[in-house]
Structures are given as structure tokens and as C-alpha cells.
Amino acid sequence: MKRVSKKPKISLQEAEMHYQSSGENYQVDSGESHLAYYRDKHPNHYQILKENV
């Protein structure tokens, strides 16, 4: 059985707001950037942002 990748049903505005709000909880203690952290923790939202830049 093949896995079919589903495009996330998230608007660009929702993804942008989610990214901004996640920055409030992000701690800069590590060397990892917020964008790298966001990419790993929220891949569906990150994909929407990446496609619309």
C-alpha cells in the first residue's frame, strides 16, 4: 500500500501567526535558530511558509 502525502490544510496566515506565536516560547539557550527549531517541531506549518516565501 502506498502512502499518499496530504497537503496540510493550513492557510498562509495561520502558518505565519503560528510561527510568530511559537517564537514567544522558544528559548535561545541553544545554538539552534528559531527557524530550524520550527522546521523540526512543526513541519506542516513550515512547509506552508517555505512554499510562500
N, CA, C and O atoms as a GROMACS GRO file, in nm:
protein
  212
    1MET      N    1   0.083  -0.117   0.000
    1MET     CA    2   0.000   0.000   0.000
    1MET      C    3   0.089   0.125   0.000
    1MET      O    4   0.181   0.134   0.080
    2LYS      N    5   0.061   0.218  -0.089
    2LYS     CA    6   0.139   0.341  -0.098
    2LYS      C    7   0.085   0.445  -0.001
    2LYS      O    8  -0.035   0.456   0.022
    3ARG      N    9   0.178   0.521   0.054
    3ARG     CA   10   0.137   0.634   0.138
    3ARG      C   11   0.121   0.755   0.049
    3ARG      O   12   0.208   0.787  -0.032
    4VAL      N   13   0.010   0.820   0.065
    4VAL     CA   14  -0.015   0.940  -0.012
    4VAL      C   15   0.007   1.059   0.079
    4VAL      O   16  -0.054   1.071   0.185
    5SER      N   17   0.094   1.146   0.036
    5SER     CA   18   0.123   1.266   0.115
    5SER      C   19   0.008   1.364   0.099
    5SER      O   20  -0.032   1.398  -0.012
    6LYS      N   21  -0.043   1.409   0.212
    6LYS     CA   22  -0.153   1.506   0.209
    6LYS      C   23  -0.097   1.645   0.232
    6LYS      O   24  -0.014   1.666   0.320
    7LYS      N   25  -0.145   1.740   0.153
    7LYS     CA   26  -0.105   1.878   0.173
    7LYS      C   27  -0.179   1.930   0.296
    7LYS      O   28  -0.300   1.915   0.306
    8PRO      N   29  -0.107   1.991   0.386
    8PRO     CA   30  -0.173   2.042   0.507
    8PRO      C   31  -0.278   2.147   0.473
    8PRO      O   32  -0.260   2.229   0.383
    9LYS      N   33  -0.388   2.143   0.546
    9LYS     CA   34  -0.496   2.239   0.523
    9LYS      C   35  -0.480   2.356   0.618
    9LYS      O   36  -0.562   2.378   0.707
   10ILE      N   37  -0.373   2.429   0.598
   10ILE     CA   38  -0.340   2.543   0.681
   10ILE      C   39  -0.320   2.662   0.589
   10ILE      O   40  -0.248   2.654   0.489
   11SER      N   41  -0.384   2.771   0.622
   11SER     CA   42  -0.365   2.891   0.538
   11SER      C   43  -0.229   2.953   0.570
   11SER      O   44  -0.170   2.928   0.674
   12LEU      N   45  -0.183   3.035   0.478
   12LEU     CA   46  -0.056   3.104   0.497
   12LEU      C   47  -0.063   3.194   0.620
   12LEU      O   48   0.033   3.202   0.697
   13GLN      N   49  -0.175   3.260   0.639
   13GLN     CA   50  -0.190   3.349   0.754
   13GLN      C   51  -0.184   3.270   0.885
   13GLN      O   52  -0.122   3.314   0.982
   14GLU      N   53  -0.249   3.153   0.888
   14GLU     CA   54  -0.244   3.069   1.007
   14GLU      C   55  -0.101   3.023   1.036
   14GLU      O   56  -0.057   3.022   1.151
   15ALA      N   57  -0.030   2.986   0.931
   15ALA     CA   58   0.109   2.941   0.948
   15ALA      C   59   0.196   3.055   0.999
   15ALA      O   60   0.280   3.034   1.086
   16GLU      N   61   0.177   3.176   0.946
   16GLU     CA   62   0.255   3.291   0.991
   16GLU      C   63   0.227   3.324   1.137
   16GLU      O   64   0.319   3.349   1.214
   17MET      N   65   0.100   3.323   1.175
   17MET     CA   66   0.063   3.352   1.314
   17MET      C   67   0.120   3.245   1.408
   17MET      O   68   0.167   3.276   1.517
   18HIS      N   69   0.115   3.119   1.363
   18HIS     CA   70   0.167   3.009   1.444
   18HIS      C   71   0.317   3.024   1.463
   18HIS      O   72   0.368   3.003   1.573
   19TYR      N   73   0.388   3.062   1.357
   19TYR     CA   74   0.533   3.082   1.365
   19TYR      C   75   0.566   3.194   1.462
   19TYR      O   76   0.655   3.180   1.546
   20GLN      N   77   0.494   3.306   1.451
   20GLN     CA   78   0.518   3.419   1.540
   20GLN      C   79   0.492   3.382   1.686
   20GLN      O   80   0.571   3.416   1.774
   21SER      N   81   0.382   3.311   1.711
   21SER     CA   82   0.348   3.275   1.849
   21SER      C   83   0.444   3.171   1.904
   21SER      O   84   0.471   3.170   2.025
   22SER      N   85   0.498   3.085   1.819
   22SER     CA   86   0.592   2.984   1.868
   22SER      C   87   0.724   3.049   1.911
   22SER      O   88   0.796   2.994   1.994
   23GLY      N   89   0.755   3.164   1.854
   23GLY     CA   90   0.876   3.236   1.890
   23GLY      C   91   0.873   3.283   2.035
   23GLY      O   92   0.978   3.297   2.099
   24GLU      N   93   0.754   3.307   2.087
   24GLU     CA   94   0.740   3.351   2.225
   24GLU      C   95   0.783   3.241   2.323
   24GLU      O   96   0.830   3.270   2.433
   25ASN      N   97   0.766   3.116   2.282
   25ASN     CA   98   0.801   3.003   2.368
   25ASN      C   99   0.941   2.949   2.342
   25ASN      O  100   0.988   2.863   2.416
   26TYR      N  101   1.006   3.000   2.239
   26TYR     CA  102   1.138   2.949   2.200
   26TYR      C  103   1.246   3.011   2.287
   26TYR      O  104   1.250   3.133   2.304
   27GLN      N  105   1.332   2.928   2.341
   27GLN     CA  106   1.444   2.975   2.423
   27GLN      C  107   1.571   2.973   2.338
   27GLN      O  108   1.596   2.875   2.268
   28VAL      N  109   1.649   3.077   2.342
   28VAL     CA  110   1.768   3.090   2.259
   28VAL      C  111   1.891   3.030   2.326
   28VAL      O  112   2.004   3.057   2.285
   29ASP      N  113   1.871   2.948   2.428
   29ASP     CA  114   1.983   2.889   2.502
   29ASP      C  115   2.072   2.803   2.413
   29ASP      O  116   2.193   2.797   2.434
   30SER      N  117   2.013   2.737   2.316
   30SER     CA  118   2.093   2.651   2.229
   30SER      C  119   2.141   2.732   2.109
   30SER      O  120   2.101   2.847   2.092
   31GLY      N  121   2.226   2.674   2.029
   31GLY     CA  122   2.274   2.742   1.909
   31GLY      C  123   2.177   2.731   1.793
   31GLY      O  124   2.201   2.788   1.687
   32GLU      N  125   2.069   2.659   1.813
   32GLU     CA  126   1.972   2.636   1.708
   32GLU      C  127   1.886   2.760   1.686
   32GLU      O  128   1.839   2.822   1.782
   33SER      N  129   1.865   2.796   1.561
   33SER     CA  130   1.782   2.912   1.532
   33SER      C  131   1.635   2.876   1.551
   33SER      O  132   1.598   2.759   1.550
   34HIS      N  133   1.553   2.978   1.567
   34HIS     CA  134   1.409   2.953   1.581
   34HIS      C  135   1.354   2.887   1.456
   34HIS      O  136   1.269   2.799   1.465
   35LEU      N  137   1.402   2.927   1.338
   35LEU     CA  138   1.354   2.869   1.213
   35LEU      C  139   1.386   2.720   1.206
   35LEU      O  140   1.301   2.641   1.165
   36ALA      N  141   1.508   2.681   1.244
   36ALA     CA  142   1.545   2.539   1.244
   36ALA      C  143   1.461   2.462   1.345
   36ALA      O  144   1.415   2.351   1.317
   37TYR      N  145   1.441   2.521   1.461
   37TYR     CA  146   1.356   2.460   1.564
   37TYR      C  147   1.215   2.442   1.509
   37TYR      O  148   1.155   2.335   1.524
   38TYR      N  149   1.161   2.545   1.446
   38TYR     CA  150   1.024   2.542   1.394
   38TYR      C  151   1.011   2.437   1.284
   38TYR      O  152   0.911   2.365   1.278
   39ARG      N  153   1.111   2.427   1.197
   39ARG     CA  154   1.110   2.329   1.088
   39ARG      C  155   1.100   2.188   1.144
   39ARG      O  156   1.026   2.106   1.090
   40ASP      N  157   1.173   2.159   1.252
   40ASP     CA  158   1.173   2.026   1.310
   40ASP      C  159   1.046   1.995   1.390
   40ASP      O  160   0.996   1.883   1.387
   41LYS      N  161   0.996   2.095   1.462
   41LYS     CA  162   0.881   2.073   1.551
   41LYS      C  163   0.746   2.086   1.482
   41LYS      O  164   0.649   2.023   1.524
   42HIS      N  165   0.740   2.165   1.376
   42HIS     CA  166   0.612   2.192   1.308
   42HIS      C  167   0.631   2.185   1.156
   42HIS      O  168   0.618   2.286   1.088
   43PRO      N  169   0.661   2.066   1.104
   43PRO     CA  170   0.693   2.055   0.961
   43PRO      C  171   0.580   2.098   0.867
   43PRO      O  172   0.608   2.154   0.761
   44ASN      N  173   0.454   2.073   0.903
   44ASN     CA  174   0.344   2.112   0.814
   44ASN      C  175   0.334   2.263   0.801
   44ASN      O  176   0.317   2.316   0.691
   45HIS      N  177   0.343   2.332   0.912
   45HIS     CA  178   0.337   2.478   0.910
   45HIS      C  179   0.460   2.534   0.837
   45HIS      O  180   0.449   2.629   0.759
   46TYR      N  181   0.575   2.475   0.863
   46TYR     CA  182   0.699   2.522   0.799
   46TYR      C  183   0.689   2.507   0.647
   46TYR      O  184   0.732   2.595   0.573
   47GLN      N  185   0.632   2.397   0.602
   47GLN     CA  186   0.619   2.372   0.457
   47GLN      C  187   0.535   2.480   0.391
   47GLN      O  188   0.568   2.527   0.282
   48ILE      N  189   0.426   2.521   0.456
   48ILE     CA  190   0.340   2.627   0.401
   48ILE      C  191   0.419   2.757   0.390
   48ILE      O  192   0.412   2.826   0.289
   49LEU      N  193   0.493   2.791   0.495
   49LEU     CA  194   0.573   2.914   0.492
   49LEU      C  195   0.680   2.907   0.382
   49LEU      O  196   0.702   3.004   0.310
   50LYS      N  197   0.745   2.792   0.371
   50LYS     CA  198   0.853   2.777   0.273
   50LYS      C  199   0.800   2.791   0.130
   50LYS      O  200   0.867   2.848   0.044
   51GLU      N  201   0.683   2.739   0.106
   51GLU     CA  202   0.625   2.744  -0.029
   51GLU      C  203   0.580   2.885  -0.069
   51GLU      O  204   0.564   2.914  -0.187
   52ASN      N  205   0.562   2.971   0.029
   52ASN     CA  206   0.507   3.103   0.001
   52ASN      C  207   0.605   3.217   0.025
   52ASN      O  208   0.565   3.332   0.038
   53VAL      N  209   0.732   3.184   0.031
   53VAL     CA  210   0.833   3.289   0.050
   53VAL      C  211   0.883   3.335  -0.084
   53VAL      O  212   0.969   3.423  -0.091
   0.00000   0.00000   0.00000
